[in-house]
Amino acid sequence: MTTPQQTAAHRTPQQPLGSGFGARSTAREVLDGIDLTGRLAVVTGGYSGLGLETTRALSGAGATVVVPARRPDAAREAVGGVERVEVDALDLADLDSVRAFAERFLASGRRIDIMINSAAVMACPETRVGPGREAQFATNHLGHFALVNRLWPALAPTARVISVSSRGHHASPIRWDDLDFTRGYDKWQAYGQAKTANVLFAVHLDALGRSAGVRSFALHPGGILTPLQRHVPKAEQIRNGWIDADGNQVADWLKTPEQGAATQVWAATSPRLAGLGGVYCEDCDIAVRTTDEGGGVRDYAVDPEQAARLWHLSAELTGVDAFATPGSTK
C-alpha cells in the first residue's frame, strides 16, 4: 500500500500552466511543430468521435497509430485513407479479449510511446458484463486498467498514458459500498463513477510509473456531440439544450470533434508537461480543483489514497497488476 510519505511525494498540484491554448484550440493546432515520426500510439476508440480525430491528428504529425476496436471492420472503414493506422480486435468489456489483444501486441516486440484510453460508453441502460459488473465501470475503467497493465512491458521509458475522463465525474465519487449499482441504477451516476475512476487510475499509475519514466494524465475533452450520445434519447438531448427538435446543435458551448480531441493530444505530446503527471486537464491546460458545477476537478477524483484503493480493488477484479509481487496475480 502507498505510505503517507509516498503519497505526499506523489501529489502533483492542480495548477494551470498558461499553455497558450484554450477551449477552441484543435488537435492539429496543439501539434503544430511537433514531429511524431517513428513514434507509436495506441488509441482505444480511435475510429469514432474524438478518438477518430485523435487518430487523424497523431497520424498527421507522423505517428503510427494502433486502433483496438470492438468492431474492426467498421474501424477499418472509418480510418481508411489515414496513413500509418493499424486496426486490431478488442472488446474492453471482455477481459479475455483484452488479454488476447495485449498478447498479440507484445508478441510484435514494439514499444508504445503514447497510449490514449479514449473508448467509452455513456449513460447506457442498465447492463451487466462478466460476473455481474456494471457496464460503464467495467468498460470505461476496468477494461482500460487491464489493458494498460498487460501492455506495461511495451511502454517506452518516456511514454505517456492518457485517460479520457469527463466533467461527468462531478456526478459521483467511487461508490465503495455498491460499485455495481445493485441497489438501484442511475445511468448518469454510473457514468460519473466510471469517469472518476478514470482520473484516479491516472493518479496512481503516475505514482507507480514515474520511476520508469512513464507519466499519466486524465482530462475532460469538453462537451461534444459524437456517437457517445447514442444512448441518450433525443428528447433528453433537447431538454439538456444540446440540440433542437430537428437534431441541430444549438448549444454554443459545445466543441467540434477537432476541438474536443485537442486536450488529449496536448496531454500526450506537449513539452510543457515534461516532468509532470498525475493531473487532470481541460481546455489544453491543467485544471483547477473545484467544488462547484463549473470546470475543474473534484478533490475526490485526484485523492492519492482513493487512487491507491481503487488500483488494488481493480487488480483484484481483473486479476492483473503489472506492479504486483510476481506470482500474486494471474
N, C-alpha and C positions, 0 to 999 in steps of 0.2 A: 504493500500500500504506500501511497505518497505520504512522506513525512511533512510536518509543518514547515520545516526548513526548506524542503524541496518545493513545497507549494509557494512559499514567498519568492524563491529564486525563479520560479517558472511563471510568475504573474506578469503579463505584459500589459501596460496601461492602455486603455482605450482612449487614445489621444489623436485627433486628426492631424495629418501631416501637412495639409495645404498642397495637395498633389498637382494642382493646376488643371485638373479635370473636374467634371461635375455630372449632374443628373442627365444632361443631354449629350454627353460625350458618347461616341460609338466605339465598338470594339476595334475597328480599324484605326481610329484616331489614337487610341491609347497604345497601339502597337507601332505607330509611326516611328521609324528609326530603329526598331528592334528587329534583329535578324535571328530567326529561329532555325536557320539551315542546319541540318544534322541533328536537331532535337526531335524527340518522340513524345507525343502527348496521347494520353488515354482520356476520352471524353464519353462518359456514360450518357445516354440520351442524346448523343451528338448528331442525330439525324432529324430532330424535330424542335421547333420553337427556338428557345435560347441556345440549346445545345447545337443546333444546326448552324446558327450564326457564329457560335464559338468555333466550330469546326472550320467554317469558311475563313474566319479571321486568322486562326492559327496556321492553316494551310497557306494563306496568302502571305504570311510572314516567313514561310519556308519550312515549317514543321511537317513531319509525318504524323498523321492522326489516326489512331486506332479507335473505332467506334463499336463498342459492345452493344448489341441490340436485341431486344426481345423479339422483334420482327425483322430478321436480317434481310429478307427480300425487299421490304418496304424501305429499310435503311439504305440498301444499295441504290435503289431508285432515287431516294432523296438526295444522296451525296454524289450522284452521277455527275461527272464533269468537274468535280472538285479534285484538285490534284493531291496526290500522296495521302489518300484516305483508304483505310482498310476496315472492313466490317467483319465482325465475328458474333456468334450467338451468345447471349447472356440474358437470363431472367433473374433479376435481383431478388424476386420473391421466392426463388428456389435455390437453397444453399448448395444443392448438388450441381446446379448449373453454374453457380459462382465458382465452385471448386474446379469444374471442368474447364471453364474459360481460363482461370488462373494457371492451371497446369499446362494448357496449350501455350499460353503466353510465355511462361517460364521456360518451356522447352525450346523456345526460339532463341534464348540467350540474349535478348535485347534489354536495354536499360530504359527506364521511364524517367523523363525529365520533368514532365508536367502531368498531373493527374487531376482531372476535374470531375467531381461527382455531381453531375447535373440532372440526371434522370430522377423523376419523382412522379407520384400520384398525389392528387389533391382533392379533398372533400368528397371522397368516393362513398357510395353506400356501404353500410357495414359489411365487411368482407373478412374472412379468416383465411390465413395461409399457413402451411406447415402444421405444427402442433397447436392450432388454435390462436396463433398470433394475429393481432390486429394488423390489417394490411398496410396501412400507411407507415406505421412504426417499422414493420418488417421490411418493407420495400425501401423506404427513404433512408432509414438508418441501418438496420441490421444487415441488409444486403451489401451496402457500401462498407460497413465495418468489416465484414468478412472478406470482401473483395480487396480492400487495401491491405489487410493483414496477410492475405495469401500472396499478394503481389509485392510485399515488403522486400523480399530478396532482390527484386528487379529495380527498386527505386534508386536512382543515381544519388550520389552524395550531396548534390546541390538541388535535389528535386523539391518541388512544391506540390502539396496536396490541397486541393480547393474543395470545400463543401458548400454547395449552393443551398443556403438556408432561405429564410424569408422573414419579413416583418411579422408574418403569421406566428412566429414563435411567441409573440406577445400574448397569444390566446391561451397558452398553457405551459407551465413548467412540466418536468417529468412527474408523472403520477406514480410514485413509487409503490403505492398500495394497490394499484389497479392499472398496470401498463396497457392491458388489452381491452379495457372498457367492458369488463364483464358485468358491470352494474349500471349499464345504460350508455348507449353510444351517442356521441355528438361529433359529427363529421369535422367541424371546424376546430374543436378542442383536440381531436385526434391528429389533425394536420399540425396544429400548434405544437403538440408534444413532439411529433416527429421532427419538426423544424428546430425545436430546442435541442433535440438530440444531435442534430447535425452540427450545431455550434459547439456543444460540449465535446463531441468527438474531435473536432479540430483543436480545441483547447488541450485535450490530453494527448492527442497524437503529437502535437508540437512539443509538449513537455517530454515525451518519450523519445521523439525522433531527432531533436535538435543536436544531440551529441554526435549523431551520424551525419549531420548537415542537412537533414530533411526538415522543412518547415511547413506549417499547415495554417490555413486561413479559412474562415467562414464568411458568408456575405448574404446580403439582401440585394437581389438584382433590380428591384423596383417592381411596380405594377405593370404588367404587360399582358395583352390578350394573345394567348397561344393555345395550342391543343391541351395544355394543362387544365384549362377550364372545362374540359369536356363533361365532367360530372356535375357541373353547376348549372341548374336549369336556366333557360333563357329568362323566365320571369324573375328569378333571383338576381340575375345579372342586371336586369333593368332596374329592380329595386335598389341595387347597390350603386346605381348611377354609372355603370360601366358602358352600357350600350342603350340605344333607343329601340323602339318596337320593331324597326326594320333591321336590327342587328348591327347598326353602325356604331362605332366607338364614339362616345360623347364626352368622356372624362378627359380633360386637358392635362391631368397629371399622369396619365398612363404613358409609358415609354413605348417606343418602337422595339421590335426584337433586336435590331442592331444596337440600340442604346441599352437594352436590358442585358445584353451579353458583355457589355463593356467592363463591369466591375469584376466579373470572374476572370476575364482575360487580363485585366490590370493586376489583380491579386496574383495571378500565375506568372507574370512576367516583369512587373515594374521593378527597376533598380532601386526605387525609393524604399522598398520593403526589405532590402538586404539587411540581414541581422535581426529582423523582426519575425514574429509569428504568434500564433495562438490568439489572434484578434478577429473581431467581426467588422466587416467593411460594408459600406454602402455608398452609392454615387461616386465610385472610384476614389475612395479615401477611407481611412479608419473611422469608424463611427464612434459617437459618444455613448456613454451609459445613460439610460433614461428610465423614468418611472411613469411617463405619460403615454398618450396614444400616438404621438408623433414618431419621428425617426429615432434611430438609435437601438441599442441592445439592452435587454433586461439583465440585471445582475445575476439572476439565477442561471442564465444561459452561458455565462463566462466564469462561473464559480469553479475553481480548481477542484474543490472537494467533491462537488456533484459530478464533475467531469470524470474524476478517477472512479467514483462509484459506478457511473454508467458504463465506463470501459470494462470494469471487472464483471458487471452483470451481462454485458453484451458478449464477452468472452464465454461466459457460461452458456448463454442461449445459442451461440453459434458453434461452440466447440473449437474456436480458433483464436489464438493470440500470439502474434509474432514476437512479443516481448516476454512471454512467459518462460519459466524454467523448462528446459527440454523434458518432454515426456508428460507435461501436465495438461496438454490439450491434444485434440485429435490430429 
